Amino acid sequence: MRKIRGEMTTVSSFREITLGECVDRLLEIKRPLVLMHVRPDGDTVGCCAALIEVYRQLGVAAKYACSDKIPDRLAFLLEGCEMADESEYRLLTPVSVDVPSPMQLGKIIDKLPKIELMIDHHEVSVPFADIYTVRGMSSGGEVMLGLVKELCERGLISLTPRLASSLYAAICSDTGQFAYSCATSTTYRAAAELIDAGADFVSINHRLFMQKSEKLLRAEGVILGRLLTSADGRLSYSYISKRERDSLGLMMEHFETSIDLVRAVKGAEISFIVKETDEGEFKGSLRSVEVDVTPLAVEFSGGGHTHAAGCTVAADSCEQAAEILRLAIEKRYFGS
């Protein structure tokens, strides 16, 4: 499936491949372009950095691309990596990491040549290339670790501290510092293996979870100032419009961590934030303690994980989008 708009080939034209096949295909690529999903998080950025480092060890110069700006707090992961110019896209071979659907590639999709591979972990995905996936695994980083270990076993690369740090950041980010239910005992063992290999876990934990810019803290204050609850406190939510962001000099990236504050409300079983993008779309970030929010996300043209998903709400305003999502959640999960 090449495009989210216009003509698309059928899903059946792509197939799931094995670990060995994925490694073989990666080794055939001589000019890689590593693709990340829109509104990049620590998992997709860490996976990208890891794959670029893999290629560096193989003597191949890989570049990266993303429709959206890399958040300042994640930029350290891509230090020493080169972003491709759009004029180069057609000369490179794209491989996506942690991208579950063509929509998640954003505006660059129409500028790309045929995408060679998807490397993913999401339980629900819409393939747009042959895909290597371990569905339901904690993170793209944990899937990437399996690929790295296969390459190490073949004697082609080694698990260096730099590579281990990128993978650790990816896993740590998508598991909420190993606090989410997607983190299994296998995930903890993977983290231990990466720490043993020299991952700079203290610095990574600090930069991902404890160090925040002034603007990010201001964004969190705005979201908390508008904190709302319903369903007897079982639902907590907030929202922010583009006009409000602009008036405060804040960008979408500054609200990346705000959902963690909204979901911290005692008694809240489901939480969400609605953010209006620069393009005027209303993006919802959903979190839950126990229930599966994926079906709701799919209902609103989204997807993700059991307890963490995203969606797009059709509405005339950010406030209306939040109200639409509130009513849908109450109806589906709280019977009201």
Residue frames relative to the residue before (quaternion, step in Angstrom):
aa qw qx qy qz dx dy dz
M 1.0000 0.0000 0.0000 0.0000 0.00 0.00 0.00
R 0.1949 -0.8496 0.4830 0.0832 3.57 -0.23 1.25
K 0.8305 0.1465 -0.0477 0.5353 3.58 0.95 -0.78
I 0.4259 -0.6752 0.5339 0.2787 3.51 -1.16 0.57
R 0.7295 0.2749 -0.1946 0.5953 3.55 1.27 -0.38
G 0.7677 0.3398 -0.2422 0.4864 3.56 -1.14 0.50
E 0.7913 -0.2991 0.2132 0.4888 3.54 -1.22 -0.52
M 0.0416 -0.7783 0.6262 0.0221 3.56 -1.13 0.69
T 0.4119 -0.6579 0.5570 0.2953 3.54 -1.08 0.63
T 0.5921 -0.5961 0.3988 0.3675 3.58 -1.16 0.35
V 0.6428 -0.5349 0.3890 0.3865 3.52 -1.24 0.53
S 0.6292 0.5745 -0.3337 0.4033 3.58 1.07 -0.74
S 0.5751 0.5912 -0.3905 0.4090 3.61 1.21 -0.25
F 0.6995 0.3769 -0.2588 0.5493 3.58 1.30 -0.10
R 0.1652 -0.8016 0.5690 0.0794 3.56 -1.13 0.59
E 0.4894 -0.6122 0.5264 0.3296 3.51 -1.30 0.37
I 0.1780 -0.7974 0.5728 0.0666 3.55 -0.86 1.01
T 0.5568 -0.6171 0.4496 0.3271 3.54 -1.27 0.39
L 0.6979 -0.4376 0.3596 0.4384 3.54 -1.35 0.17
G 0.6810 0.4963 -0.2924 0.4521 3.57 0.83 -0.95
E 0.6479 0.5113 -0.3140 0.4693 3.56 0.99 -0.83
C 0.6396 0.5325 -0.3248 0.4493 3.56 0.98 -0.82
V 0.6532 0.5029 -0.3104 0.4733 3.57 0.92 -0.88
D 0.6442 0.5209 -0.3239 0.4569 3.59 0.94 -0.87
R 0.6696 0.4979 -0.3000 0.4623 3.58 0.94 -0.89
L 0.6301 0.5293 -0.3354 0.4587 3.59 1.00 -0.78
L 0.6696 0.5167 -0.2982 0.4424 3.57 0.98 -0.84
E 0.6310 0.5474 -0.3283 0.4409 3.59 1.17 -0.50
I 0.6247 0.5649 -0.3346 0.4228 3.57 1.19 -0.52
K 0.1890 -0.8211 0.5343 0.0671 3.56 -0.71 1.08
R 0.7707 0.1700 -0.1288 0.6005 3.61 1.23 -0.34
P 0.0344 -0.8663 0.4983 -0.0010 3.58 0.44 1.22
L 0.1190 -0.7297 0.6677 0.0874 3.51 -1.30 0.64
V 0.1884 -0.8097 0.5495 0.0831 3.59 -0.40 1.23
L 0.2019 -0.8139 0.5417 0.0580 3.55 -0.67 1.20
M 0.1667 -0.7699 0.6097 0.0878 3.57 -1.06 0.84
H 0.5427 -0.6258 0.4410 0.3456 3.57 -1.21 0.36
V 0.6557 -0.5011 0.3886 0.4098 3.55 -1.30 0.36
R 0.8108 0.1483 -0.1716 0.5396 3.55 -1.22 0.59
P 0.0555 -0.8764 0.4775 0.0271 3.57 0.80 1.10
D 0.1907 -0.7645 0.6090 0.0912 3.52 -1.06 0.89
G 0.7473 -0.4213 0.2742 0.4346 3.55 -1.29 0.01
D 0.6231 0.5508 -0.3530 0.4288 3.59 1.09 -0.60
T 0.7125 0.4374 -0.2780 0.4730 3.59 0.70 -0.99
V 0.6565 0.4966 -0.3197 0.4693 3.62 1.01 -0.75
G 0.6558 0.5056 -0.3140 0.4644 3.60 0.97 -0.83
C 0.6414 0.5157 -0.3173 0.4711 3.58 1.02 -0.81
C 0.6350 0.5306 -0.3201 0.4612 3.55 1.01 -0.84
A 0.6635 0.4992 -0.3002 0.4695 3.57 0.88 -0.95
A 0.6464 0.5285 -0.3149 0.4513 3.57 1.01 -0.83
L 0.6866 0.4756 -0.2982 0.4620 3.59 0.87 -0.92
I 0.6180 0.5251 -0.3466 0.4714 3.59 1.05 -0.68
E 0.6499 0.5017 -0.3137 0.4770 3.60 1.03 -0.77
V 0.5938 0.5496 -0.3598 0.4646 3.60 1.05 -0.70
Y 0.6908 0.4659 -0.2840 0.4744 3.56 0.84 -0.96
R 0.5977 0.5574 -0.3674 0.4439 3.60 1.05 -0.69
Q 0.6697 0.4899 -0.2970 0.4725 3.58 0.96 -0.84
L 0.6683 0.4832 -0.2865 0.4877 3.56 1.18 -0.59
G 0.5261 -0.6544 0.3977 0.3698 3.59 1.28 -0.05
V 0.5758 0.5634 -0.3698 0.4629 3.57 1.28 0.46
A 0.3293 -0.7478 0.5460 0.1852 3.58 -0.91 0.94
A 0.0748 -0.8007 0.5944 0.0025 3.57 -0.48 1.23
K 0.1777 -0.7567 0.6191 0.1124 3.55 -1.20 0.62
Y 0.3223 -0.7573 0.5367 0.1858 3.57 -1.24 0.28
A 0.0937 -0.7772 0.6196 0.0582 3.54 -1.34 0.38
C 0.0572 0.7721 -0.6310 0.0490 3.53 -1.16 0.68
S 0.5257 -0.6494 0.4464 0.3204 3.59 -0.98 0.78
D 0.7741 0.3047 -0.1516 0.5338 3.56 1.08 -0.73
K 0.6214 -0.5360 0.4253 0.3816 3.54 -1.27 0.44
I 0.4628 -0.6463 0.5268 0.3011 3.56 -1.09 0.74
P 0.4775 -0.6766 0.4655 0.3122 3.64 -0.71 0.98
D 0.6092 -0.5894 0.3906 0.3591 3.56 -1.04 0.80
R 0.6808 0.5133 -0.3039 0.4250 3.59 0.95 -0.85
L 0.7125 0.4143 -0.2535 0.5064 3.61 1.26 -0.29
A 0.4538 0.7312 -0.4293 0.2741 3.57 1.26 -0.27
F 0.5812 0.6074 -0.3786 0.3872 3.61 1.09 -0.62
L 0.6072 0.5819 -0.3517 0.4112 3.58 1.14 -0.60
L 0.7450 0.3834 -0.2075 0.5048 3.58 1.15 -0.59
E 0.2982 0.7523 -0.5291 0.2555 3.59 1.18 0.43
G 0.7950 0.2472 -0.2106 0.5124 3.55 -0.82 1.02
C 0.6170 0.5095 -0.3488 0.4879 3.60 1.30 -0.03
E 0.3254 -0.7689 0.5264 0.1606 3.58 -1.08 0.70
M 0.3321 -0.7266 0.5701 0.1917 3.54 -0.92 0.97
A 0.4259 -0.7102 0.5010 0.2514 3.56 -0.91 0.90
D 0.4147 -0.6543 0.5678 0.2785 3.54 -1.17 0.61
E 0.6114 -0.5799 0.3837 0.3779 3.59 -1.04 0.69
S 0.6151 0.5676 -0.3445 0.4252 3.58 1.09 -0.65
E 0.6674 0.5071 -0.2946 0.4590 3.59 1.24 -0.40
Y 0.4595 0.7372 -0.4355 0.2361 3.58 1.16 -0.52
R 0.7105 0.4806 -0.2680 0.4387 3.58 0.83 -0.99
L 0.6579 0.5010 -0.3056 0.4719 3.57 1.26 -0.28
L 0.6941 0.4670 -0.2477 0.4887 3.56 1.30 -0.25
T 0.4019 -0.6922 0.5464 0.2466 3.57 -1.32 0.31
P 0.2739 -0.8160 0.4881 0.1443 3.61 -0.34 1.22
V 0.0156 -0.7325 0.6806 0.0031 3.51 -1.23 0.81
S 0.2212 -0.7949 0.5495 0.1312 3.61 -0.74 0.97
V 0.1476 -0.7707 0.6142 0.0839 3.55 -1.17 0.67
D 0.8523 0.0375 -0.0665 0.5175 3.57 -0.84 1.07
V 0.5108 0.6072 -0.4346 0.4260 3.60 1.08 0.74
P 0.2118 -0.8529 0.4654 0.1051 3.63 -0.21 1.21
S 0.8104 0.1000 -0.0438 0.5756 3.62 1.16 -0.35
P 0.6330 -0.5407 0.3768 0.4062 3.61 -1.17 0.41
M 0.5794 0.5859 -0.3763 0.4237 3.59 1.09 -0.64
Q 0.6743 0.5216 -0.2891 0.4355 3.57 1.06 -0.77
L 0.5590 0.5674 -0.4058 0.4482 3.59 1.26 0.01
G 0.3663 -0.7714 0.4575 0.2479 3.57 1.23 -0.39
K 0.8450 -0.2737 0.1675 0.4279 3.51 -1.31 -0.45
I 0.6132 0.5758 -0.3693 0.3952 3.62 1.13 -0.34
I 0.4758 0.7187 -0.4369 0.2573 3.60 1.17 -0.37
D 0.6861 0.4897 -0.2922 0.4518 3.59 0.96 -0.79
K 0.6712 0.4964 -0.2973 0.4634 3.59 1.24 -0.25
L 0.6099 0.5998 -0.3273 0.4014 3.55 1.32 -0.22
P 0.4523 -0.6195 0.5470 0.3354 3.56 -1.22 0.41
K 0.7534 -0.3334 0.2667 0.5001 3.58 -1.24 -0.16
I 0.3494 -0.7344 0.5452 0.2033 3.56 -0.86 1.00
E 0.4116 -0.7607 0.4581 0.2051 3.54 -0.69 1.14
L 0.8284 -0.0276 0.0988 0.5506 3.58 0.80 -1.03
M 0.1922 -0.7011 0.6656 0.1691 3.49 -1.38 0.44
I 0.0781 -0.7418 0.6630 0.0641 3.57 -1.08 0.79
D 0.1298 0.8361 -0.5027 0.1771 3.56 -0.37 1.23
H 0.2124 -0.7789 0.5749 0.1327 3.56 -1.35 0.08
H 0.4681 0.7116 -0.4315 0.2972 3.59 1.25 -0.13
E 0.5467 -0.6339 0.4423 0.3220 3.55 -1.06 0.76
V 0.7657 0.1898 -0.1051 0.6055 3.57 1.11 -0.73
S 0.1129 0.7961 -0.5854 0.1038 3.57 -0.75 1.03
V 0.2616 -0.7134 0.6238 0.1828 3.55 -1.33 0.38
P 0.2886 -0.8086 0.4805 0.1787 3.61 -0.04 1.24
F 0.0768 -0.7696 0.6326 0.0399 3.54 -1.11 0.81
A 0.7435 0.1348 -0.1357 0.6408 3.56 1.37 0.33
D 0.6502 -0.4290 0.3927 0.4888 3.57 -1.24 0.01
I 0.1799 -0.8406 0.5105 0.0210 3.55 -0.82 1.02
Y 0.1369 -0.7140 0.6773 0.1130 3.51 -1.14 0.80
T 0.1389 0.8047 -0.5579 0.1481 3.56 -0.56 1.15
V 0.1412 -0.7082 0.6787 0.1338 3.51 -1.30 0.48
R 0.2606 -0.8319 0.4690 0.1418 3.54 0.15 1.33
G 0.8198 0.2432 -0.1953 0.4802 3.51 -0.97 0.92
M 0.4468 0.6614 -0.4811 0.3625 3.60 1.23 0.04
S 0.6995 -0.5322 0.2825 0.3843 3.57 -1.10 0.70
S 0.8158 -0.0554 0.1468 0.5566 3.55 0.91 -0.93
G 0.6075 -0.5087 0.4470 0.4152 3.49 -1.32 0.22
G 0.5997 0.5892 -0.3515 0.4119 3.57 1.11 -0.68
E 0.6580 0.4951 -0.3181 0.4698 3.58 1.00 -0.76
V 0.6154 0.5190 -0.3385 0.4871 3.59 1.12 -0.68
M 0.6543 0.5190 -0.3087 0.4553 3.58 0.95 -0.89
L 0.5993 0.5647 -0.3640 0.4353 3.58 1.04 -0.69
G 0.6283 0.5345 -0.3342 0.4559 3.58 1.03 -0.75
L 0.6478 0.5070 -0.3097 0.4769 3.57 1.03 -0.79
V 0.6457 0.5255 -0.3102 0.4591 3.56 0.99 -0.88
K 0.6640 0.5047 -0.3090 0.4570 3.58 0.92 -0.87
E 0.6173 0.5305 -0.3427 0.4691 3.59 1.08 -0.69
L 0.6604 0.4947 -0.3028 0.4769 3.58 0.97 -0.84
C 0.6241 0.5299 -0.3309 0.4693 3.58 1.09 -0.73
E 0.6553 0.5160 -0.3075 0.4580 3.58 0.96 -0.89
R 0.6665 0.4757 -0.2978 0.4907 3.58 1.14 -0.58
G 0.4824 -0.7025 0.4091 0.3263 3.57 1.30 -0.03
L 0.4836 0.7027 -0.4049 0.3292 3.58 1.24 0.38
I 0.7865 0.0672 -0.0306 0.6132 3.59 1.15 -0.59
S 0.2746 -0.7268 0.5881 0.2247 3.55 -1.31 -0.06
L 0.4964 -0.6464 0.4939 0.3030 3.55 -1.19 0.57
T 0.0874 -0.8336 0.5453 -0.0071 3.55 0.20 1.35
P 0.6663 -0.4828 0.3656 0.4350 3.62 -1.22 0.26
R 0.6300 0.5351 -0.3378 0.4503 3.61 0.99 -0.77
L 0.6847 0.4688 -0.2812 0.4820 3.57 0.88 -0.93
A 0.6442 0.5234 -0.3140 0.4610 3.57 0.97 -0.86
S 0.6443 0.5293 -0.3210 0.4490 3.60 1.01 -0.78
S 0.6424 0.5186 -0.3219 0.4635 3.59 0.98 -0.82
L 0.6825 0.4811 -0.2841 0.4712 3.57 0.91 -0.90
Y 0.6313 0.5242 -0.3351 0.4630 3.57 0.99 -0.80
A 0.6476 0.5233 -0.3204 0.4518 3.60 0.93 -0.87
A 0.6450 0.5257 -0.3172 0.4549 3.57 0.99 -0.84
I 0.6943 0.4689 -0.2740 0.4722 3.57 0.85 -0.99
C 0.6603 0.5213 -0.3039 0.4471 3.56 0.88 -0.99
S 0.6598 0.5271 -0.3047 0.4404 3.57 0.98 -0.86
D 0.7480 0.4245 -0.2409 0.4498 3.59 0.73 -1.03
T 0.6856 0.4384 -0.2910 0.5031 3.59 1.23 -0.27
G 0.4457 -0.6975 0.4557 0.3274 3.60 1.26 0.08
Q 0.6531 -0.5001 0.2823 0.4936 3.53 0.97 0.99
F 0.6681 -0.5490 0.2551 0.4326 3.54 1.07 1.02
A 0.4809 0.6851 -0.4211 0.3493 3.57 1.22 0.49
Y 0.6329 0.5507 -0.3417 0.4236 3.61 1.19 -0.44
S 0.6367 -0.5650 0.3742 0.3681 3.56 -1.22 0.48
C 0.5695 0.6005 -0.3913 0.4024 3.61 1.18 -0.34
A 0.5942 0.5549 -0.3665 0.4524 3.61 1.23 -0.31
T 0.1046 -0.8088 0.5786 0.0131 3.56 -0.49 1.24
S 0.7006 -0.4126 0.3373 0.4744 3.56 -1.28 -0.04
T 0.6034 0.5513 -0.3492 0.4583 3.59 1.12 -0.65
T 0.6301 0.5365 -0.3249 0.4578 3.57 1.06 -0.77
Y 0.6553 0.5022 -0.3085 0.4724 3.56 0.96 -0.86
R 0.6458 0.5036 -0.3262 0.4722 3.60 1.01 -0.75
A 0.6159 0.5349 -0.3435 0.4653 3.58 1.07 -0.72
A 0.6468 0.5153 -0.3165 0.4646 3.58 0.97 -0.87
A 0.6450 0.5192 -0.3206 0.4600 3.57 0.97 -0.85
E 0.6374 0.5279 -0.3218 0.4598 3.56 1.00 -0.84
L 0.6724 0.4904 -0.2957 0.4689 3.59 0.97 -0.82
I 0.6225 0.5197 -0.3355 0.4794 3.58 1.06 -0.70
D 0.6401 0.5189 -0.3165 0.4700 3.57 1.00 -0.81
A 0.6808 0.4821 -0.2799 0.4752 3.58 1.15 -0.67
G 0.6666 -0.5447 0.2921 0.4166 3.59 1.26 0.06
A 0.3188 0.7496 -0.5231 0.2506 3.60 1.17 0.30
D 0.3806 -0.7278 0.5270 0.2185 3.56 -0.89 0.97
F 0.0500 -0.8793 0.4732 0.0208 3.55 0.69 1.16
V 0.6088 0.5561 -0.3671 0.4304 3.62 1.02 -0.65
S 0.6884 0.4690 -0.2745 0.4804 3.57 0.85 -0.98
I 0.6535 0.5177 -0.3177 0.4517 3.59 0.95 -0.86
N 0.6463 0.5132 -0.3223 0.4637 3.60 0.89 -0.87
H 0.6594 0.5150 -0.3069 0.4535 3.55 0.96 -0.89
R 0.7217 0.4614 -0.2562 0.4479 3.58 0.81 -1.02
L 0.6980 0.4678 -0.2763 0.4665 3.59 1.06 -0.67
F 0.8435 0.2471 -0.0712 0.4715 3.58 0.90 -0.89
M 0.7763 0.3526 -0.1937 0.4852 3.61 1.07 -0.52
Q 0.6997 0.4279 -0.2602 0.5095 3.58 1.13 -0.58
K 0.0538 0.8067 -0.5825 0.0839 3.58 -0.64 1.14
S 0.4695 -0.6690 0.4993 0.2876 3.53 -1.07 0.79
E 0.6635 -0.4918 0.3744 0.4215 3.55 -1.25 0.32
K 0.6716 0.5015 -0.3084 0.4498 3.59 0.91 -0.86
L 0.6283 0.5245 -0.3403 0.4629 3.57 1.02 -0.73
L 0.6525 0.5030 -0.3087 0.4753 3.59 0.99 -0.80
R 0.6325 0.5173 -0.3327 0.4709 3.59 1.04 -0.73
A 0.6284 0.5350 -0.3261 0.4610 3.57 1.05 -0.79
E 0.6439 0.5118 -0.3208 0.4696 3.57 0.96 -0.83
G 0.6351 0.5377 -0.3262 0.4484 3.58 1.06 -0.75
V 0.6310 0.5282 -0.3255 0.4657 3.58 1.04 -0.79
I 0.6692 0.5003 -0.2964 0.4627 3.57 0.91 -0.95
L 0.6729 0.4831 -0.3009 0.4725 3.60 0.93 -0.83
G 0.6267 0.5528 -0.3358 0.4345 3.57 1.09 -0.66
R 0.7380 0.3383 -0.2055 0.5465 3.55 1.25 -0.42
L 0.2757 0.7945 -0.5031 0.1993 3.59 1.16 0.38
L 0.0512 -0.7967 0.6019 -0.0218 3.56 -0.87 1.05
T 0.1110 -0.7727 0.6189 0.0868 3.57 -1.23 0.47
S 0.0007 -0.7702 0.6375 0.0191 3.55 -1.28 0.40
A 0.7472 0.3726 -0.2909 0.4672 3.56 -1.35 -0.04
D 0.6567 -0.5401 0.2972 0.4344 3.55 0.91 1.00
G 0.7312 -0.4476 0.2288 0.4611 3.53 1.02 0.83
R 0.5275 0.6486 -0.4115 0.3630 3.60 1.24 0.00
L 0.7303 0.2943 -0.1983 0.5837 3.58 1.30 -0.24
S 0.0298 -0.7776 0.6280 0.0004 3.58 -0.88 0.98
Y 0.1005 0.8164 -0.5591 0.1043 3.57 -0.95 0.80
S 0.0515 -0.7642 0.6419 0.0374 3.52 -1.38 0.25
Y 0.1282 -0.7947 0.5883 0.0773 3.59 -1.26 0.13
I 0.0973 -0.7810 0.6150 0.0485 3.54 -1.29 0.44
S 0.2979 -0.7675 0.5450 0.1587 3.59 -0.83 0.99
K 0.6345 -0.5203 0.4065 0.4018 3.55 -1.27 0.33
R 0.6383 0.5365 -0.3385 0.4361 3.59 0.93 -0.83
E 0.6574 0.4921 -0.3103 0.4789 3.58 1.01 -0.79
R 0.6247 0.5349 -0.3390 0.4569 3.57 0.97 -0.81
D 0.6743 0.5085 -0.2938 0.4477 3.54 0.87 -1.03
S 0.6630 0.5203 -0.3127 0.4381 3.58 0.94 -0.85
L 0.7179 0.4149 -0.2309 0.5090 3.57 1.20 -0.58
G 0.4533 -0.7007 0.4372 0.3352 3.56 1.30 -0.07
L 0.4953 0.6596 -0.4149 0.3841 3.57 1.15 0.66
M 0.2830 -0.7490 0.5786 0.1556 3.56 -1.20 0.64
M 0.7155 -0.4402 0.3213 0.4373 3.56 -1.30 0.25
E 0.6488 0.5561 -0.3237 0.4063 3.57 0.95 -0.88
H 0.6244 0.5627 -0.3418 0.4203 3.57 1.14 -0.55
F 0.6880 0.4591 -0.2729 0.4914 3.59 1.27 -0.27
E 0.3484 0.7859 -0.4589 0.2244 3.57 1.30 0.12
T 0.7652 0.3736 -0.1984 0.4854 3.60 0.95 -0.82
S 0.4577 0.7317 -0.4277 0.2687 3.59 1.24 -0.21
I 0.5872 0.5911 -0.3754 0.4061 3.60 1.07 -0.66
D 0.6106 0.5668 -0.3580 0.4216 3.59 1.08 -0.62
L 0.6425 0.5017 -0.3211 0.4821 3.59 1.14 -0.57
V 0.6530 0.5165 -0.3129 0.4572 3.57 0.97 -0.85
R 0.7000 0.4628 -0.2755 0.4689 3.58 0.98 -0.80
A 0.5772 0.6043 -0.3722 0.4038 3.60 1.27 -0.16
V 0.4377 0.7018 -0.4601 0.3228 3.61 1.26 -0.10
K 0.4661 -0.6913 0.4804 0.2721 3.57 -0.75 1.04
G 0.7997 0.2673 -0.2236 0.4890 3.56 -0.85 1.01
A 0.5530 0.6127 -0.3958 0.4026 3.60 1.25 -0.25
E 0.2238 -0.7856 0.5678 0.1014 3.57 -0.77 1.07
I 0.7627 0.1124 -0.0622 0.6339 3.55 1.24 -0.59
S 0.0366 -0.7932 0.6079 -0.0048 3.56 -1.05 0.80
F 0.0432 0.8009 -0.5973 0.0035 3.56 -1.17 0.49
I 0.1591 -0.7197 0.6617 0.1374 3.49 -1.41 0.34
V 0.1748 -0.7409 0.6360 0.1264 3.56 -1.12 0.72
K 0.0441 -0.7936 0.6066 -0.0154 3.56 -0.83 1.05
E 0.3211 -0.7281 0.5712 0.2014 3.56 -0.92 0.89
T 0.3567 -0.7552 0.5154 0.1920 3.57 -0.75 1.06
D 0.6817 -0.4661 0.3630 0.4316 3.55 -1.30 0.09
E 0.6753 0.4791 -0.2795 0.4861 3.58 1.23 -0.50
G 0.5708 -0.6338 0.3652 0.3731 3.57 1.27 0.08
E 0.4895 0.6276 -0.4536 0.4010 3.60 1.22 0.38
F 0.3352 -0.7371 0.5554 0.1891 3.55 -1.19 0.60
K 0.1082 -0.8311 0.5453 -0.0121 3.53 -0.26 1.37
G 0.1820 -0.7961 0.5716 0.0804 3.55 -0.83 1.03
S 0.1640 -0.7467 0.6372 0.0977 3.56 -1.04 0.85
L 0.1232 -0.8271 0.5483 0.0077 3.58 -0.56 1.22
R 0.0104 0.7761 -0.6306 0.0028 3.56 -1.08 0.77
S 0.0296 -0.7949 0.6055 0.0257 3.58 -1.15 0.57
V 0.5063 -0.6370 0.4913 0.3105 3.53 -1.28 0.37
E 0.8359 0.0718 0.0047 0.5442 3.58 0.80 -1.00
V 0.7120 0.4770 -0.2880 0.4273 3.62 0.83 -0.92
D 0.5066 -0.6348 0.5002 0.3005 3.54 -1.31 0.48
V 0.1636 -0.8140 0.5519 0.0776 3.60 -0.52 1.16
T 0.4115 0.7313 -0.4632 0.2852 3.60 1.25 0.02
P 0.6509 0.5152 -0.3522 0.4323 3.67 0.81 -0.81
L 0.6404 0.5104 -0.3277 0.4712 3.57 1.02 -0.75
A 0.6410 0.5240 -0.3227 0.4588 3.58 0.96 -0.86
V 0.6467 0.5170 -0.3151 0.4638 3.58 0.96 -0.87
E 0.6067 0.5659 -0.3396 0.4430 3.58 1.06 -0.78
F 0.7563 0.3027 -0.1637 0.5565 3.57 1.16 -0.65
S 0.6396 -0.5914 0.3149 0.3769 3.57 0.93 1.02
G 0.5900 0.5606 -0.3821 0.4377 3.56 0.96 0.85
G 0.1218 -0.7774 0.6104 0.0907 3.53 -1.22 -0.55
G 0.2053 0.7892 -0.5678 0.1123 3.53 -1.27 -0.29
H 0.7272 -0.3973 0.3316 0.4510 3.53 -1.05 -0.87
T 0.7330 -0.4309 0.3014 0.4314 3.53 -1.31 0.25
H 0.8225 0.2115 -0.0828 0.5214 3.57 0.82 -0.99
A 0.7573 0.2420 -0.1700 0.5822 3.60 1.26 0.13
A 0.1769 0.7949 -0.5529 0.1763 3.55 -0.43 1.20
G 0.2500 -0.7553 0.5846 0.1590 3.53 -1.32 0.19
C 0.0379 -0.8053 0.5917 -0.0044 3.57 -1.19 0.51
T 0.3236 -0.7065 0.5898 0.2199 3.55 -1.37 0.09
V 0.1753 -0.8082 0.5591 0.0595 3.57 -0.70 1.11
A 0.3304 -0.7290 0.5670 0.1945 3.57 -0.85 1.02
A 0.2590 0.7569 -0.5541 0.2304 3.59 -0.56 1.15
D 0.5286 -0.6356 0.4666 0.3146 3.55 -1.32 0.19
S 0.7899 0.0887 -0.0514 0.6046 3.57 1.25 -0.31
C 0.6406 -0.5237 0.3949 0.3994 3.53 -1.27 0.35
E 0.6406 0.5272 -0.3209 0.4569 3.57 0.98 -0.82
Q 0.6557 0.4996 -0.3082 0.4748 3.57 1.00 -0.84
A 0.6279 0.5355 -0.3348 0.4549 3.59 1.01 -0.79
A 0.6477 0.5087 -0.3154 0.4715 3.59 0.98 -0.83
E 0.6552 0.5087 -0.3097 0.4648 3.58 1.02 -0.79
I 0.6243 0.5299 -0.3306 0.4692 3.60 1.03 -0.77
L 0.6805 0.4793 -0.2866 0.4744 3.56 0.92 -0.91
R 0.6155 0.5486 -0.3426 0.4503 3.59 1.00 -0.78
L 0.6885 0.4857 -0.2824 0.4586 3.58 0.82 -0.99
A 0.6506 0.5171 -0.3148 0.4585 3.57 0.99 -0.82
I 0.6554 0.5017 -0.3101 0.4717 3.59 0.99 -0.81
E 0.6584 0.5116 -0.3172 0.4518 3.58 0.89 -0.90
K 0.6593 0.5158 -0.3038 0.4549 3.58 0.99 -0.86
R 0.7302 0.4488 -0.2447 0.4533 3.57 0.84 -1.03
Y 0.8281 0.2887 -0.1168 0.4662 3.58 0.80 -0.96
F 0.7915 0.3003 -0.1572 0.5086 3.58 1.09 -0.57
G 0.4576 -0.7434 0.4088 0.2662 3.56 1.30 0.24
S 0.5867 0.5666 -0.3835 0.4333 3.58 1.05 0.68
